[in-house]
Amino acid sequence: MDRTPVSSTNIRSIGYDPQSGILEVEFTTDEIYQYFDVPEHLYQQFLNAPSHGQFLNDYIRYNYRYQKV
């Protein structure tokens, strides 16, 4: 999956597959997590958020199933 680099202290890049609804987050620790059934509008908001880490914690991390890749 292609990911877009972001300016964040703990997130390196964010990617999204609209067909499957999978959001992929690469952290600065080189860990990659996939979050499932994420709506595309939420991905767009995440990409444009002033604080990517805060947005992830507030709207995604605890609301969607995920797995470490």
C-alpha positions as CSV (number, residue, x, y, z in Angstrom):
1,M,0.0,0.0,0.0
2,D,1.3,3.5,-0.8
3,R,1.6,5.7,2.1
4,T,1.8,9.5,2.3
5,P,4.6,10.9,4.5
6,V,3.3,13.2,7.3
7,S,4.9,15.6,9.7
8,S,4.5,14.1,13.1
9,T,6.7,13.2,16.1
10,N,5.5,9.6,16.2
11,I,3.9,8.8,12.8
12,R,6.0,8.6,9.6
13,S,3.3,7.9,7.0
14,I,-0.4,7.1,6.4
15,G,-2.0,5.1,3.7
16,Y,-5.5,4.0,2.8
17,D,-7.1,1.5,0.5
18,P,-10.7,2.6,-0.3
19,Q,-11.7,-0.8,-1.7
20,S,-11.0,-2.6,1.6
21,G,-11.3,0.3,4.1
22,I,-7.9,-0.5,5.5
23,L,-6.0,2.4,7.0
24,E,-2.2,1.8,7.3
25,V,-0.1,3.8,9.7
26,E,3.7,3.6,9.8
27,F,5.2,4.9,13.0
28,T,8.7,6.4,13.5
29,T,9.6,3.2,15.4
30,D,9.3,1.3,12.0
31,E,6.1,-0.5,13.2
32,I,3.2,-0.6,10.8
33,Y,-0.4,-1.1,11.9
34,Q,-3.5,-1.7,9.8
35,Y,-6.9,-0.5,11.0
36,F,-10.0,-2.1,9.5
37,D,-13.3,-0.8,8.1
38,V,-12.2,2.9,8.4
39,P,-14.4,5.2,6.3
40,E,-12.6,7.2,3.7
41,H,-13.8,10.5,5.1
42,L,-12.0,9.7,8.4
43,Y,-8.8,8.9,6.5
44,Q,-9.0,12.3,4.8
45,Q,-9.6,14.1,8.2
46,F,-6.6,12.1,9.6
47,L,-4.4,13.1,6.7
48,N,-5.3,16.8,7.2
49,A,-5.3,16.8,11.0
50,P,-3.1,19.4,12.8
51,S,-1.9,16.6,15.1
52,H,-1.8,13.2,13.5
53,G,-1.0,11.4,16.8
54,Q,-3.8,13.1,18.6
55,F,-6.3,12.3,15.8
56,L,-5.2,8.7,15.8
57,N,-5.8,8.4,19.6
58,D,-9.1,10.3,19.6
59,Y,-10.8,8.8,16.6
60,I,-9.1,5.6,15.3
61,R,-7.0,3.6,17.7
62,Y,-9.7,2.6,20.1
63,N,-12.6,2.5,17.7
64,Y,-11.4,0.2,14.9
65,R,-10.0,-3.3,14.9
66,Y,-6.3,-3.4,14.1
67,Q,-3.3,-5.6,13.6
68,K,0.4,-5.1,13.6
69,V,1.9,-5.9,10.2
